[in-house]
Amino acid sequence: MNNFDLKSYLAERRELVEKALAEFLPPADDYGRNLLEAMRYSLFAGGKRLRPILCLAGCEAVGGSLEQAMPAAVALEMIHTYSLIHDDLPGMDDDDLRRGRPTNHKVFGVGMAVLAGDGLLNEGLGLLAMAAVSGRIDPVRAMAALDVIARAAGHRGMVGGQAMDIESEGRAVDGGVLEYIHTHKTGALLIASVKSGAILGGGDPERVAALEAYGRGIGLAFQIVDDILDIEGDTASLGKTVGADQARGKATYPAVYGLDAAKAEARRLIGEALAALNGFGGEAAPLRAIADYLLTRKK
């Protein structure tokens, strides 16, 4: 793993994802132009493309091909982007910056931003279903992956976590509530990314379960590191305003447990994620490297 070139791997996979996104969501030339521009504004605003890359890596880890997982990878990025647009709205986090640019509602207005998010959510789910119907990918595996992703995006996952996050603002919360928020709002879609890739790649139940455990570890660690960066990071590197969580009284690991304990928990979770990959060989090298990167990232 020490010889694995993660920087090159991420750049190559990101380029593939960008091309696929452009294929699945081309510019509009009709009466829907404003809405499509709002959707594309946030979708092509940059970002790590972590969720689609995890999907592709999960597929390859069980012996699958990039072509098998790409529709799900694109769907995951669309769904993730929809969640960011809605998170930034005045009724949610009311943020001005996202990925170093004005948030969607600052450019297109609140109403159009809501619709842009709705459009991306439905487009993502629909394109995965269409890939199955058209025979582009195995329909049974595609429906299983769609089920995993839809549940992770809905009230059992991301939406449920966001709801609890809103309800908890300005309130003292215990560790159970905090873990619920983080594992649902952020962790659920990261788990679904790796798991759906493994399903589409034809992974057996044992390997799919192992990759799900890996996703569970990195999913919670990712959000804990986000909490830490909101304290220790800087706006220029992160592309969003730092200190916003504390200003809004949000439930975070540093707020509940302290900064040192939050860092220790992130390290423990990454250790669990790496242990889940013990049954894999070199085919899981990207996933191992990504786990290490998530612990030490600065943005």
C-alpha positions in Angstrom: 0.0 0.0 0.0 2.9 2.3 0.7 3.7 2.3 -3.0 0.1 3.1 -4.1 -0.1 6.5 -5.8 -3.4 7.8 -4.4 -3.0 11.2 -5.9 -2.8 9.8 -9.5 -5.6 7.3 -8.8 -7.9 10.0 -7.5 -7.1 12.3 -10.5 -7.7 9.6 -13.0 -11.0 8.4 -11.4 -12.2 12.0 -11.0 -11.6 12.6 -14.7 -13.6 9.5 -15.6 -16.5 10.6 -13.3 -16.4 14.2 -14.8 -16.8 12.8 -18.3 -19.6 10.5 -17.3 -21.4 13.4 -15.5 -21.2 15.5 -18.7 -22.6 12.6 -20.7 -25.6 12.0 -18.4 -26.4 15.7 -17.8 -25.6 17.7 -20.9 -26.3 21.4 -21.2 -30.0 22.3 -22.0 -31.0 24.2 -25.2 -34.8 24.5 -24.5 -37.2 26.1 -22.1 -35.6 24.2 -19.2 -32.3 26.0 -19.5 -32.4 28.0 -16.3 -33.1 24.9 -14.2 -30.4 22.9 -15.9 -28.0 25.7 -15.5 -28.7 25.7 -11.8 -28.3 21.9 -11.6 -25.0 22.0 -13.5 -23.7 25.0 -11.5 -23.5 22.9 -8.4 -22.8 19.5 -10.1 -19.7 20.9 -11.9 -18.4 23.1 -9.1 -15.5 20.7 -8.4 -15.2 18.7 -5.3 -13.4 15.5 -4.4 -16.0 13.2 -6.2 -15.4 10.9 -3.2 -18.7 9.0 -3.4 -18.5 8.0 -7.0 -14.8 7.1 -6.6 -15.6 4.9 -3.6 -18.4 3.2 -5.7 -15.9 2.5 -8.5 -13.3 1.3 -6.0 -15.8 -1.0 -4.3 -16.7 -2.5 -7.6 -13.1 -3.2 -8.6 -12.3 -4.6 -5.2 -14.7 -7.5 -5.9 -13.4 -8.0 -9.5 -15.9 -5.8 -11.3 -15.4 -3.3 -14.0 -15.7 0.5 -14.1 -18.5 0.2 -16.7 -20.6 -1.8 -14.3 -20.5 0.8 -11.6 -20.4 4.1 -13.5 -24.2 4.7 -13.6 -24.4 4.3 -9.8 -21.3 6.4 -9.4 -22.9 9.3 -11.4 -26.2 8.8 -9.5 -24.4 9.1 -6.2 -22.7 12.4 -7.1 -26.0 13.8 -8.3 -27.7 12.8 -5.1 -24.8 14.2 -3.0 -24.9 17.5 -4.9 -28.6 17.8 -4.3 -28.1 17.4 -0.6 -25.4 20.1 -0.6 -27.8 22.5 -2.4 -30.5 21.9 0.1 -28.2 22.0 3.1 -27.1 25.5 2.1 -30.6 26.9 1.9 -31.8 29.6 4.4 -34.1 27.1 6.0 -31.2 24.7 6.6 -27.6 25.9 7.2 -28.0 29.2 5.4 -24.5 29.1 3.9 -23.0 31.6 1.5 -20.1 29.6 0.2 -19.8 26.0 -1.2 -16.6 24.7 -2.8 -15.2 28.3 -2.9 -18.2 29.7 -4.9 -21.4 31.4 -3.9 -24.0 28.8 -2.9 -26.7 27.9 -5.4 -29.5 29.9 -3.9 -27.2 33.0 -3.8 -26.9 32.8 -7.6 -30.2 31.4 -8.8 -32.6 32.2 -5.9 -34.1 30.0 -3.2 -36.9 28.6 -5.4 -34.7 27.6 -8.3 -32.1 26.1 -5.9 -34.8 23.9 -4.3 -35.9 22.7 -7.8 -32.3 22.2 -8.9 -31.8 19.9 -5.9 -35.0 18.0 -6.6 -34.0 17.6 -10.3 -30.6 16.1 -9.4 -32.1 13.7 -6.9 -34.6 12.4 -9.3 -32.2 12.4 -12.3 -29.7 10.3 -10.3 -32.2 7.7 -9.3 -33.7 7.6 -12.7 -30.5 7.2 -14.6 -29.5 4.2 -12.5 -32.9 2.6 -13.2 -32.6 3.4 -16.9 -29.2 1.8 -17.1 -30.8 -1.4 -15.8 -33.8 -1.2 -18.2 -31.5 -0.5 -21.2 -29.3 -3.5 -20.4 -26.3 -1.3 -19.8 -25.8 -3.1 -16.4 -27.2 -6.2 -14.9 -30.8 -5.4 -14.0 -31.0 -7.5 -10.8 -27.8 -6.0 -9.4 -28.9 -2.6 -10.5 -32.2 -2.8 -8.6 -30.3 -4.0 -5.5 -27.9 -1.1 -5.8 -30.8 1.3 -6.4 -32.5 0.1 -3.2 -29.3 0.6 -1.2 -28.8 4.1 -2.5 -32.4 5.2 -2.2 -32.7 4.1 1.4 -29.4 5.8 2.2 -30.6 9.0 0.7 -34.1 8.9 2.4 -35.5 9.2 5.8 -33.6 6.1 7.0 -30.4 7.8 6.0 -29.3 11.2 4.9 -32.7 13.0 5.2 -33.3 11.5 8.6 -29.9 12.7 9.8 -30.4 16.2 8.5 -33.8 16.3 10.2 -32.2 15.3 13.6 -29.4 17.8 12.9 -31.9 20.6 12.6 -33.8 19.5 15.7 -30.6 19.4 17.7 -29.3 22.9 16.9 -28.7 25.0 20.0 -29.5 22.0 22.3 -27.2 19.9 24.5 -27.2 16.4 23.0 -25.8 13.1 24.1 -23.4 10.8 22.3 -26.3 8.6 20.9 -28.0 11.5 19.2 -24.7 12.8 17.8 -23.8 9.4 16.4 -27.2 9.1 14.8 -26.8 12.5 13.1 -23.4 11.7 11.7 -24.0 8.1 10.7 -27.2 9.1 8.9 -26.5 12.6 7.5 -23.0 11.8 6.1 -22.2 8.1 6.8 -25.2 6.5 5.1 -24.4 7.7 1.5 -20.7 6.8 1.9 -21.6 3.3 3.0 -24.0 3.1 0.1 -21.3 4.2 -2.3 -18.9 1.3 -1.5 -21.7 -1.2 -1.0 -23.5 -0.4 -4.3 -20.2 -0.7 -6.2 -19.6 -4.1 -4.6 -23.1 -5.3 -5.6 -22.8 -4.1 -9.2 -19.4 -5.8 -9.4 -20.9 -9.1 -8.5 -19.4 -9.4 -5.0 -20.5 -12.3 -2.9 -22.4 -11.6 0.4 -19.3 -11.9 2.5 -17.3 -9.4 0.5 -20.2 -7.0 0.2 -20.6 -7.2 4.0 -16.9 -6.5 4.5 -17.0 -3.4 2.3 -20.2 -2.2 4.0 -18.2 -2.4 7.3 -15.4 -0.5 5.7 -17.9 2.2 4.6 -19.4 2.4 8.1 -15.9 3.1 9.5 -14.9 5.8 7.0 -18.4 7.3 6.9 -18.4 8.3 10.6 -14.7 9.2 10.6 -15.3 11.5 7.6 -17.8 13.6 9.4 -15.8 13.7 12.6 -12.8 15.0 10.6 -15.2 17.6 9.1 -16.1 18.7 12.6 -12.5 19.0 13.4 -11.7 21.0 10.3 -14.5 23.4 11.1 -12.4 24.3 14.1 -8.8 23.9 12.8 -9.3 24.5 9.1 -9.4 27.7 7.0 -12.0 29.0 4.7 -9.7 29.2 1.7 -8.7 25.5 1.9 -12.2 24.2 2.7 -14.1 26.3 0.3 -16.7 27.0 2.9 -16.9 29.2 6.0 -15.1 27.7 9.1 -16.6 28.1 12.5 -20.1 27.9 11.2 -21.0 24.8 13.3 -20.1 26.4 16.6 -21.9 29.6 15.6 -25.1 27.7 14.9 -24.8 25.5 18.0 -24.6 22.3 16.0 -24.0 19.0 17.6 -20.4 17.9 16.7 -17.9 15.5 18.2 -15.5 18.2 19.4 -18.4 20.0 21.1 -19.6 16.9 22.9 -16.3 15.0 23.6 -13.6 17.6 23.1 -11.1 18.0 20.2 -8.5 15.4 21.4 -11.2 12.7 21.9 -12.7 13.5 18.5 -9.3 12.9 16.9 -8.8 9.7 18.7 -12.3 8.4 17.7 -11.6 9.2 14.1 -8.3 7.2 14.2 -10.2 4.3 15.8 -12.8 4.2 13.2 -10.3 4.3 10.4 -8.6 1.4 12.0 -11.9 -0.5 12.0 -12.4 0.3 8.3 -8.9 -1.0 7.4 -9.5 -4.1 9.5 -12.6 -4.8 7.4 -10.4 -5.1 4.4 -8.1 -7.8 5.8 -9.7 -10.5 3.6 -8.8 -8.5 0.4 -5.5 -8.2 -1.4 -4.1 -5.6 -3.7 -7.5 -5.1 -5.3 -8.4 -3.1 -2.2 -5.3 -0.9 -2.2 -7.3 2.2 -3.3 -9.7 1.7 -0.5 -6.9 1.4 2.1 -5.2 4.5 0.7 -8.5 6.5 0.7 -9.1 5.6 4.4 -5.7 6.9 5.4 -6.3 10.0 3.3 -9.7 10.7 5.0 -8.0 10.8 8.4 -5.3 13.3 7.4 -7.1 15.5 4.8 -7.1 19.2 5.2 -10.2 20.0 3.1 
